């Protein structure tokens, strides 16, 4: 069984093994895949280990790794929290974006194969993350004004379900790639007035198919993608955009993935928790 890791800032996952085919998703730096099929010397059919997305990646944009390397990278990494920040090797820079992974990060350095990088930006280890509405909204707001790109999930271009997925992923909750799959997650909220920050609002097209998703900011606001990542008005009918003076999407359902917050229990301060707090204070 073969595995791969994304060695670049963002790599397209395509519907078929051609450069002209539809981009259905992206791999961000450090994401892991299982290689299902090899087509010539140019393409790999991959299965993304995080969200089970299956598609084609150009062979020259993927680094093959061993099963033992895959397990190491899967279990030991940190999330990049900067919108865009460069990692530095001895002879080049590597631009990394919000939501990328730093494999084997020790707080200052990480390595990919034989290349070692230093990273001085904001990063957090998954074990130090406590999912909360406040954290979700802070992460989501960082993407404001990111342009729309179908299949994208980086700060340089993303779609609605990609936005929801990467925001929740950093906060420690894994979602499927597409909105019509994400809608099956969580607890149904009966009325928009009962929604809370961090809930997901799902929208349908004229055929009743779930085609859009956004992050609830307040019971009357939703952060979503329409041309760019933006905040629009939310009500029982859907998303209303004041700039164009009409509803953009019809509301189908609101889902809650975050459990009710339990009373905080003060823990002894450690180096790890101190580092975590100082990183998120910069949001």
Buried (B, 14 or more C-beta within 10 A) or exposed (E): EBBBBBBBBBBBBBBBBEEEEEBBBBBBBBBBBBBEEEEEEEBBBBBBBBBEBBBBBBBEBBBBBEEEBBEBBBEBBBBBBBBBBBBBEEEEEBBBBBBBBBBBBEEEBBBBEEBBBEBEBBBBBBEBBEBBBEBBBBBBBBBEEBEBBEBBBBBBBBBBBBBBBBBBBBBBBEBBBBBBBBBEBBEEBEEBEEBBBBBBBBBBEEEEEBBBBBBBBEBBBBBBBBEEBBBBEBBEEBBBBEEEEEBBBBBBBBBBBBEEEEEEEEEEEEEEEEBBEEBBEEE
